[in-house]
Structures are given as C-alpha cells and as structure tokens.
Amino acid sequence: MYDRLFEAILALKDKEECASFFDDLCTIKELQDMSSRFDVALMLHEGKNYNEIIEATGASSATISRVNRCLNYGRGGYRSVIEKREKKDG
C-alpha cells in the first residue's frame, strides 16, 4: 500500500528535494507533528525524561509515550535513523 510513497522518498537526492516534496505532500501541522516526534525520539535516546521533553518540545505525554514505545518495541525505524545520524556526525 505504501510502496510508491516509500520509493518516491528513496528517490529524493538532497535536503532541498526532500523539503519540497514534503511541503507539497503534507500540511504544515503534519510536518510539525512528524518533526516533533523525531525530536522526542532523539531526546529519549539521549536519556531525557518526560518533563524535560515536554518543556523542550511541547509534546504531550501521550506522544512521548508512543514514541518511547516505538523506540523500545517498534520495528527499529527511529533507532536506525538515529544511529545513522550518530555515525555521520561521528
């Protein structure tokens, strides 16, 4: 069901193309929500607690809980991207 979307994302060459595609595909709110969830994942990975994350991002405890659950029991998507970022930033 999502194959064409994932293939389109994989075809993007750089951050500018990615931004253009997602600006066309998503509403501002959807982009803000996805960005916030990724920020939450990064902060959880860094060992921040819920209160610190709420203060820094404004995310709800339900969102933080969901992201935490995905980090610990999900398919590894967040962890994979975080690890790739860490290797790149080295």
MMTF fields as JSON, N, C-alpha, C and O atoms, coordinates in Angstrom:
{
  "mmtfVersion": "1.0.0",
  "mmtfProducer": "UNKNOWN",
  "numBonds": 359,
  "numAtoms": 360,
  "numGroups": 90,
  "numChains": 1,
  "numModels": 1,
  "chainsPerModel": [1],
  "groupsPerChain": [90],
  "chainIdList": ["A"],
  "bondAtomList": [4, 2, 8, 6, 12, 10, 16, 14, 20, 18, 24, 22, 28, 26, 32, 30, 36, 34, 40, 38, 44, 42, 48, 46, 52, 50, 56, 54, 60, 58, 64, 62, 68, 66, 72, 70, 76, 74, 80, 78, 84, 82, 88, 86, 92, 90, 96, 94, 100, 98, 104, 102, 108, 106, 112, 110, 116, 114, 120, 118, 124, 122, 128, 126, 132, 130, 136, 134, 140, 138, 144, 142, 148, 146, 152, 150, 156, 154, 160, 158, 164, 162, 168, 166, 172, 170, 176, 174, 180, 178, 184, 182, 188, 186, 192, 190, 196, 194, 200, 198, 204, 202, 208, 206, 212, 210, 216, 214, 220, 218, 224, 222, 228, 226, 232, 230, 236, 234, 240, 238, 244, 242, 248, 246, 252, 250, 256, 254, 260, 258, 264, 262, 268, 266, 272, 270, 276, 274, 280, 278, 284, 282, 288, 286, 292, 290, 296, 294, 300, 298, 304, 302, 308, 306, 312, 310, 316, 314, 320, 318, 324, 322, 328, 326, 332, 330, 336, 334, 340, 338, 344, 342, 348, 346, 352, 350, 356, 354],
  "bondOrderList": [1, 1, 1, 1, 1, 1, 1, 1, 1, 1, 1, 1, 1, 1, 1, 1, 1, 1, 1, 1, 1, 1, 1, 1, 1, 1, 1, 1, 1, 1, 1, 1, 1, 1, 1, 1, 1, 1, 1, 1, 1, 1, 1, 1, 1, 1, 1, 1, 1, 1, 1, 1, 1, 1, 1, 1, 1, 1, 1, 1, 1, 1, 1, 1, 1, 1, 1, 1, 1, 1, 1, 1, 1, 1, 1, 1, 1, 1, 1, 1, 1, 1, 1, 1, 1, 1, 1, 1, 1],
  "groupList": [{"groupName": "MET", "atomNameList": ["N", "CA", "C", "O"], "elementList": ["N", "C", "C", "O"], "formalChargeList": [0, 0, 0, 0], "bondAtomList": [1, 0, 2, 1, 3, 2], "bondOrderList": [1, 1, 2], "singleLetterCode": "M", "chemCompType": "L-PEPTIDE LINKING"}, {"groupName": "TYR", "atomNameList": ["N", "CA", "C", "O"], "elementList": ["N", "C", "C", "O"], "formalChargeList": [0, 0, 0, 0], "bondAtomList": [1, 0, 2, 1, 3, 2], "bondOrderList": [1, 1, 2], "singleLetterCode": "Y", "chemCompType": "L-PEPTIDE LINKING"}, {"groupName": "ASP", "atomNameList": ["N", "CA", "C", "O"], "elementList": ["N", "C", "C", "O"], "formalChargeList": [0, 0, 0, 0], "bondAtomList": [1, 0, 2, 1, 3, 2], "bondOrderList": [1, 1, 2], "singleLetterCode": "D", "chemCompType": "L-PEPTIDE LINKING"}, {"groupName": "ARG", "atomNameList": ["N", "CA", "C", "O"], "elementList": ["N", "C", "C", "O"], "formalChargeList": [0, 0, 0, 0], "bondAtomList": [1, 0, 2, 1, 3, 2], "bondOrderList": [1, 1, 2], "singleLetterCode": "R", "chemCompType": "L-PEPTIDE LINKING"}, {"groupName": "LEU", "atomNameList": ["N", "CA", "C", "O"], "elementList": ["N", "C", "C", "O"], "formalChargeList": [0, 0, 0, 0], "bondAtomList": [1, 0, 2, 1, 3, 2], "bondOrderList": [1, 1, 2], "singleLetterCode": "L", "chemCompType": "L-PEPTIDE LINKING"}, {"groupName": "PHE", "atomNameList": ["N", "CA", "C", "O"], "elementList": ["N", "C", "C", "O"], "formalChargeList": [0, 0, 0, 0], "bondAtomList": [1, 0, 2, 1, 3, 2], "bondOrderList": [1, 1, 2], "singleLetterCode": "F", "chemCompType": "L-PEPTIDE LINKING"}, {"groupName": "GLU", "atomNameList": ["N", "CA", "C", "O"], "elementList": ["N", "C", "C", "O"], "formalChargeList": [0, 0, 0, 0], "bondAtomList": [1, 0, 2, 1, 3, 2], "bondOrderList": [1, 1, 2], "singleLetterCode": "E", "chemCompType": "L-PEPTIDE LINKING"}, {"groupName": "ALA", "atomNameList": ["N", "CA", "C", "O"], "elementList": ["N", "C", "C", "O"], "formalChargeList": [0, 0, 0, 0], "bondAtomList": [1, 0, 2, 1, 3, 2], "bondOrderList": [1, 1, 2], "singleLetterCode": "A", "chemCompType": "L-PEPTIDE LINKING"}, {"groupName": "ILE", "atomNameList": ["N", "CA", "C", "O"], "elementList": ["N", "C", "C", "O"], "formalChargeList": [0, 0, 0, 0], "bondAtomList": [1, 0, 2, 1, 3, 2], "bondOrderList": [1, 1, 2], "singleLetterCode": "I", "chemCompType": "L-PEPTIDE LINKING"}, {"groupName": "LYS", "atomNameList": ["N", "CA", "C", "O"], "elementList": ["N", "C", "C", "O"], "formalChargeList": [0, 0, 0, 0], "bondAtomList": [1, 0, 2, 1, 3, 2], "bondOrderList": [1, 1, 2], "singleLetterCode": "K", "chemCompType": "L-PEPTIDE LINKING"}, {"groupName": "CYS", "atomNameList": ["N", "CA", "C", "O"], "elementList": ["N", "C", "C", "O"], "formalChargeList": [0, 0, 0, 0], "bondAtomList": [1, 0, 2, 1, 3, 2], "bondOrderList": [1, 1, 2], "singleLetterCode": "C", "chemCompType": "L-PEPTIDE LINKING"}, {"groupName": "SER", "atomNameList": ["N", "CA", "C", "O"], "elementList": ["N", "C", "C", "O"], "formalChargeList": [0, 0, 0, 0], "bondAtomList": [1, 0, 2, 1, 3, 2], "bondOrderList": [1, 1, 2], "singleLetterCode": "S", "chemCompType": "L-PEPTIDE LINKING"}, {"groupName": "THR", "atomNameList": ["N", "CA", "C", "O"], "elementList": ["N", "C", "C", "O"], "formalChargeList": [0, 0, 0, 0], "bondAtomList": [1, 0, 2, 1, 3, 2], "bondOrderList": [1, 1, 2], "singleLetterCode": "T", "chemCompType": "L-PEPTIDE LINKING"}, {"groupName": "GLN", "atomNameList": ["N", "CA", "C", "O"], "elementList": ["N", "C", "C", "O"], "formalChargeList": [0, 0, 0, 0], "bondAtomList": [1, 0, 2, 1, 3, 2], "bondOrderList": [1, 1, 2], "singleLetterCode": "Q", "chemCompType": "L-PEPTIDE LINKING"}, {"groupName": "VAL", "atomNameList": ["N", "CA", "C", "O"], "elementList": ["N", "C", "C", "O"], "formalChargeList": [0, 0, 0, 0], "bondAtomList": [1, 0, 2, 1, 3, 2], "bondOrderList": [1, 1, 2], "singleLetterCode": "V", "chemCompType": "L-PEPTIDE LINKING"}, {"groupName": "HIS", "atomNameList": ["N", "CA", "C", "O"], "elementList": ["N", "C", "C", "O"], "formalChargeList": [0, 0, 0, 0], "bondAtomList": [1, 0, 2, 1, 3, 2], "bondOrderList": [1, 1, 2], "singleLetterCode": "H", "chemCompType": "L-PEPTIDE LINKING"}, {"groupName": "GLY", "atomNameList": ["N", "CA", "C", "O"], "elementList": ["N", "C", "C", "O"], "formalChargeList": [0, 0, 0, 0], "bondAtomList": [1, 0, 2, 1, 3, 2], "bondOrderList": [1, 1, 2], "singleLetterCode": "G", "chemCompType": "PEPTIDE LINKING"}, {"groupName": "ASN", "atomNameList": ["N", "CA", "C", "O"], "elementList": ["N", "C", "C", "O"], "formalChargeList": [0, 0, 0, 0], "bondAtomList": [1, 0, 2, 1, 3, 2], "bondOrderList": [1, 1, 2], "singleLetterCode": "N", "chemCompType": "L-PEPTIDE LINKING"}],
  "groupTypeList": [0, 1, 2, 3, 4, 5, 6, 7, 8, 4, 7, 4, 9, 2, 9, 6, 6, 10, 7, 11, 5, 5, 2, 2, 4, 10, 12, 8, 9, 6, 4, 13, 2, 0, 11, 11, 3, 5, 2, 14, 7, 4, 0, 4, 15, 6, 16, 9, 17, 1, 17, 6, 8, 8, 6, 7, 12, 16, 7, 11, 11, 7, 12, 8, 11, 3, 14, 17, 3, 10, 4, 17, 1, 16, 3, 16, 16, 1, 3, 11, 14, 8, 6, 9, 3, 6, 9, 9, 2, 16],
  "groupIdList": [1, 2, 3, 4, 5, 6, 7, 8, 9, 10, 11, 12, 13, 14, 15, 16, 17, 18, 19, 20, 21, 22, 23, 24, 25, 26, 27, 28, 29, 30, 31, 32, 33, 34, 35, 36, 37, 38, 39, 40, 41, 42, 43, 44, 45, 46, 47, 48, 49, 50, 51, 52, 53, 54, 55, 56, 57, 58, 59, 60, 61, 62, 63, 64, 65, 66, 67, 68, 69, 70, 71, 72, 73, 74, 75, 76, 77, 78, 79, 80, 81, 82, 83, 84, 85, 86, 87, 88, 89, 90],
  "secStructList": [7, 7, 2, 2, 2, 2, 2, 2, 2, 2, 6, 7, 7, 1, 2, 2, 2, 2, 2, 2, 2, 2, 2, 2, 2, 1, 7, 2, 2, 2, 2, 2, 2, 2, 2, 2, 2, 2, 2, 2, 2, 2, 2, 2, 2, 6, 6, 7, 7, 2, 2, 2, 2, 2, 2, 2, 2, 7, 7, 7, 2, 2, 2, 2, 2, 2, 2, 2, 2, 2, 2, 2, 2, 1, 7, 1, 2, 2, 2, 2, 2, 2, 2, 2, 2, 2, 2, 2, 2, 7],
  "xCoordList": [0.81, 0.0, 0.858, 0.487, 1.978, 2.813, 4.019, 4.836, 4.147, 5.35, 5.693, 6.846, 4.71, 5.006, 5.497, 6.396, 4.919, 5.367, 6.799, 7.629, 7.099, 8.447, 9.468, 10.58, 9.107, 10.004, 10.254, 11.373, 9.217, 9.377, 10.331, 11.184, 10.191, 11.079, 12.514, 13.439, 12.704, 14.056, 14.691, 15.916, 13.877, 14.393, 14.873, 15.529, 14.561, 14.966, 16.486, 17.098, 17.087, 18.545, 19.163, 20.281, 18.457, 19.064, 17.98, 16.785, 18.436, 17.51, 16.531, 15.37, 16.979, 16.102, 14.968, 13.81, 15.298, 14.262, 13.303, 12.092, 13.856, 13.049, 12.075, 10.888, 12.572, 11.721, 10.619, 9.467, 10.951, 9.952, 8.879, 7.69, 9.291, 8.348, 7.417, 6.199, 7.992, 7.162, 6.295, 5.197, 6.769, 5.926, 4.696, 3.608, 4.867, 3.737, 2.836, 1.614, 3.429, 2.693, 1.906, 0.791, 2.479, 1.923, 1.46, 1.903, 0.555, 0.189, 1.3, 2.142, 1.287, 2.266, 2.151, 3.162, 0.927, 0.695, 1.265, 1.892, 1.054, 1.6, 3.121, 3.715, 3.751, 5.216, 5.691, 6.682, 4.982, 5.341, 5.225, 6.097, 4.165, 3.96, 5.056, 5.593, 5.385, 6.446, 7.794, 8.559, 8.072, 9.327, 9.4, 10.443, 8.298, 8.24, 8.466, 9.21, 7.826, 8.006, 9.461, 9.989, 10.105, 11.511, 12.376, 13.305, 12.087, 12.807, 12.633, 13.584, 11.412, 11.136, 11.982, 12.575, 12.043, 12.843, 14.316, 14.967, 14.832, 16.232, 16.47, 17.467, 15.546, 15.707, 15.576, 16.304, 14.658, 14.551, 15.834, 16.324, 16.365, 17.624, 18.767, 19.661, 18.724, 19.746, 19.531, 20.361, 18.414, 18.154, 17.368, 17.29, 16.782, 15.974, 14.698, 14.181, 14.195, 12.941, 11.749, 11.903, 10.561, 9.343, 9.2, 8.863, 9.447, 9.28, 10.22, 9.827, 11.451, 12.409, 11.935, 12.043, 11.413, 10.962, 9.718, 9.609, 8.793, 7.586, 7.977, 7.463, 8.88, 9.315, 10.003, 9.769, 10.85, 11.624, 10.808, 11.042, 9.849, 9.153, 7.683, 7.095, 7.091, 5.655, 4.838, 3.61, 5.51, 4.814, 4.02, 4.409, 2.925, 2.121, 2.778, 3.6, 2.403, 2.941, 2.485, 3.205, 1.299, 0.829, 1.728, 2.047, 2.133, 3.044, 4.392, 4.963, 4.895, 6.195, 6.115, 7.033, 5.032, 4.842, 4.799, 5.405, 4.093, 4.002, 5.378, 5.761, 6.119, 7.455, 8.364, 9.139, 8.27, 9.077, 8.772, 9.677, 7.502, 7.085, 7.673, 8.138, 7.646, 8.23, 9.736, 10.292, 10.392, 11.836, 12.188, 13.168, 11.394, 11.715, 11.131, 11.722, 9.981, 9.296, 8.864, 8.216, 9.214, 8.79, 9.665, 10.364, 9.619, 10.343, 11.767, 12.479, 12.206, 13.59, 13.841, 14.991, 12.783, 12.949, 13.634, 14.585, 13.144, 13.784, 15.243, 16.132, 15.488, 16.856, 17.799, 18.936, 17.332, 18.162, 18.59, 19.763, 17.637, 17.939, 18.828, 19.761, 18.554, 19.378, 20.805, 21.744, 20.984, 22.324, 23.059, 24.253, 22.364, 22.98, 23.414, 24.482, 22.573, 22.94, 24.178, 25.068, 24.235, 25.383, 26.668, 27.717, 26.594, 27.773, 28.205, 29.398, 27.235, 27.531, 28.156, 29.112, 27.608, 28.104, 29.405, 30.17, 29.645, 30.816, 31.513, 32.515],
  "yCoordList": [-1.196, 0.0, 1.266, 2.267, 1.225, 2.422, 2.398, 3.318, 1.37, 1.191, 2.404, 2.834, 2.96, 4.099, 5.301, 6.013, 5.532, 6.648, 6.421, 7.325, 5.229, 4.945, 5.015, 5.502, 4.536, 4.625, 6.084, 6.455, 6.903, 8.333, 8.98, 9.781, 8.636, 9.203, 8.764, 9.568, 7.503, 6.996, 7.637, 7.655, 8.16, 8.798, 10.227, 10.803, 10.805, 12.183, 12.255, 11.394, 13.296, 13.389, 14.179, 13.883, 15.176, 16.027, 16.644, 16.431, 17.411, 18.012, 18.967, 19.045, 19.687, 20.624, 19.88, 20.29, 18.788, 17.989, 17.399, 17.355, 16.951, 16.37, 17.416, 17.137, 18.599, 19.672, 20.021, 20.202, 20.116, 20.444, 19.369, 19.68, 18.108, 17.0, 16.978, 16.884, 17.065, 17.005, 18.251, 18.164, 19.409, 20.611, 20.431, 20.886, 19.767, 19.513, 18.404, 18.469, 17.403, 16.218, 16.444, 15.942, 17.193, 17.306, 18.718, 19.691, 18.799, 20.111, 20.574, 19.781, 21.85, 22.382, 21.646, 21.308, 21.402, 20.702, 19.284, 18.842, 18.577, 17.217, 17.229, 16.388, 18.172, 18.28, 18.629, 18.08, 19.544, 19.906, 18.697, 18.47, 17.928, 16.745, 15.707, 15.148, 15.45, 14.475, 14.95, 14.172, 16.218, 16.78, 16.697, 16.359, 17.003, 16.93, 15.5, 15.277, 14.531, 13.131, 12.7, 11.967, 13.154, 12.792, 13.463, 12.842, 14.72, 15.396, 14.638, 14.48, 14.175, 13.392, 12.12, 11.763, 11.439, 10.216, 10.499, 9.732, 11.582, 11.947, 12.203, 11.754, 12.928, 13.258, 12.027, 11.893, 11.128, 9.875, 9.062, 8.487, 9.019, 8.302, 8.893, 8.173, 10.201, 10.887, 10.709, 11.132, 10.08, 9.821, 10.903, 10.905, 11.829, 12.878, 12.276, 11.285, 12.883, 12.385, 13.12, 14.107, 12.606, 13.152, 14.647, 15.395, 15.096, 16.52, 17.39, 18.455, 16.949, 17.705, 17.791, 18.837, 16.685, 16.635, 17.503, 18.225, 17.426, 18.263, 19.735, 20.511, 20.114, 21.512, 21.967, 23.081, 21.112, 21.483, 21.457, 22.265, 20.53, 20.338, 20.717, 21.0, 20.725, 20.946, 19.709, 19.772, 18.586, 17.335, 16.861, 17.111, 16.187, 15.643, 14.384, 13.752, 14.034, 12.804, 11.59, 10.593, 11.653, 10.55, 10.378, 9.253, 11.482, 11.411, 10.857, 10.008, 11.337, 10.854, 9.364, 8.616, 8.931, 7.524, 6.679, 5.609, 7.152, 6.418, 6.304, 5.227, 7.409, 7.388, 6.458, 5.695, 6.52, 5.651, 4.18, 3.348, 3.879, 2.506, 2.053, 0.921, 2.947, 2.614, 2.417, 1.515, 3.255, 3.101, 1.759, 1.124, 1.332, 0.113, -1.164, -2.236, -1.056, -2.263, -2.202, -3.124, -1.138, -0.966, -1.742, -2.678, -1.351, -2.046, -1.556, -2.055, -0.596, -0.136, 1.055, 1.422, 1.658, 2.79, 3.987, 4.535, 4.391, 5.521, 5.196, 5.994, 4.037, 3.67, 3.646, 4.11, 3.109, 3.04, 4.431, 4.665, 5.343, 6.702, 7.42, 8.125, 7.252, 7.891, 7.388, 8.18, 6.075, 5.507, 6.019, 6.311, 6.123, 6.651, 8.102, 8.503, 8.888, 10.283, 10.351, 11.169, 9.48, 9.478, 9.108, 9.699, 8.138, 7.75, 8.879, 9.147, 9.547, 10.654, 11.819, 12.428, 12.135, 13.26, 12.912, 13.791, 11.595, 10.981, 11.696, 11.207],
  "zCoordList": [0.0, 0.0, 0.0, -0.613, 0.671, 0.784, -0.145, -0.112, -0.968, -1.783, -2.638, -2.666, -3.331, -4.213, -3.421, -3.869, -2.257, -1.421, -0.953, -1.048, -0.449, 0.033, -1.097, -0.894, -2.277, -3.432, -3.809, -4.165, -3.729, -4.023, -3.026, -3.409, -1.752, -0.726, -0.967, -0.849, -1.3, -1.564, -2.798, -2.92, -3.71, -4.925, -4.689, -5.556, -3.54, -3.258, -3.106, -2.474, -3.694, -3.739, -2.598, -2.178, -2.093, -1.076, -0.19, -0.394, 0.796, 1.754, 1.07, 1.47, 0.055, -0.647, -1.364, -1.283, -2.066, -2.72, -1.691, -1.907, -0.586, 0.484, 1.029, 1.198, 1.298, 1.816, 0.823, 1.22, -0.451, -1.47, -1.551, -1.615, -1.547, -1.636, -0.428, -0.58, 0.774, 1.975, 2.143, 2.692, 1.681, 1.709, 0.829, 1.179, -0.314, -1.201, -0.66, -0.801, -0.052, 0.391, 1.677, 1.82, 2.607, 3.962, 4.269, 3.659, 5.233, 5.756, 6.705, 7.125, 7.028, 7.982, 9.312, 9.928, 9.753, 11.02, 10.981, 11.945, 9.883, 9.758, 9.834, 10.508, 9.149, 9.204, 10.609, 11.09, 11.264, 12.637, 13.556, 14.396, 13.405, 14.245, 14.017, 14.974, 12.761, 12.481, 13.009, 13.579, 12.816, 13.309, 14.829, 15.389, 15.489, 16.949, 17.435, 18.39, 16.777, 17.186, 17.031, 17.868, 15.965, 15.796, 16.856, 17.373, 17.19, 18.276, 19.593, 20.358, 19.846, 21.052, 21.041, 22.06, 19.906, 19.806, 20.1, 20.809, 19.565, 19.817, 21.301, 21.868, 21.92, 23.332, 24.221, 25.205, 23.883, 24.637, 24.498, 25.47, 23.296, 23.051, 23.881, 24.327, 24.078, 24.877, 26.377, 27.182, 26.75, 28.162, 28.879, 30.108, 28.118, 28.739, 29.322, 28.807, 30.398, 30.982, 30.366, 29.647, 30.673, 30.071, 30.33, 29.413, 31.55, 31.861, 31.052, 30.575, 30.893, 30.078, 28.629, 27.99, 28.127, 26.736, 26.537, 25.546, 27.476, 27.397, 27.383, 26.578, 28.268, 28.351, 27.066, 26.596, 26.499, 25.315, 24.028, 23.129, 23.933, 22.659, 22.683, 21.639, 23.86, 23.947, 23.6, 23.541, 23.37, 23.046, 24.257, 25.398, 24.01, 25.101, 25.654, 24.99, 26.876, 27.463, 26.658, 26.594, 26.039, 25.197, 23.972, 23.588, 23.363, 22.214, 22.63, 21.945, 23.748, 24.234, 24.523, 24.187, 25.141, 25.449, 24.175, 24.118, 23.167, 21.91, 21.253, 20.798, 21.203, 20.601, 21.403, 20.826, 22.72, 23.577, 23.302, 23.229, 23.153, 22.848, 21.505, 21.372, 20.517, 19.209, 19.309, 18.682, 20.09, 20.274, 20.891, 20.499, 21.85, 22.586, 21.991, 22.121, 21.343, 20.876, 19.415, 18.92, 18.733, 17.345, 16.374, 16.761, 15.133, 14.08, 13.906, 13.034, 14.708, 14.66, 13.759, 13.516, 13.265, 12.353, 12.984, 12.428, 14.153, 14.844, 15.142, 14.846, 15.722, 16.119, 14.93, 15.022, 13.82, 12.62, 12.161, 11.87, 12.1, 11.65, 12.666, 12.281, 13.93, 14.978, 14.895, 14.97, 14.742, 14.657, 13.407, 13.468, 12.302, 11.08, 11.267, 10.805, 11.952, 12.246, 13.115, 12.88, 14.134, 15.029, 14.307, 14.563, 13.413, 12.625, 11.715, 11.575, 11.091, 10.199, 10.937, 10.456, 12.123, 12.918, 13.626, 14.023, 13.776, 14.362, 15.382, 15.904]
}
